[in-house]
């Protein structure tokens, strides 16, 4: 069982990490889809593995590696929100 402080820290980290992940993905889209298919696949796989590894390493520091489903959901929602917001801002200019 996690304490309330650990849950709040985990929730805040997931939210901020989702924002950072969305910004990085937005910046990397042009580099991920320029090259040949094999390079795209390898770059996408490497990006996902690195992002996941960093996420779990920090969670291990915060609360001994306990990851609940709602931490992952908030990370995905915040990264999609940032990516969509950046994409719509670019399209409106």
C-alpha angles and dihedrals in degrees: 000000000000123000121240092254092053091049093050092047091048092048092048092047092049091050094048093043089052090053092048091046091051092051093047092048091049091052093045098049093090091050095045095055104038100078134062121297095260091053091047091052093047093045092049092047093047092048092051094046092048094047092048093046092051090047094053094042091055091045089054089057094046103045110356094272099301107151119182124197094249091060090057092045093052090048092053094044094049093046092049090047093053093044093050092046092051091045094050091047090053092048093050093055 
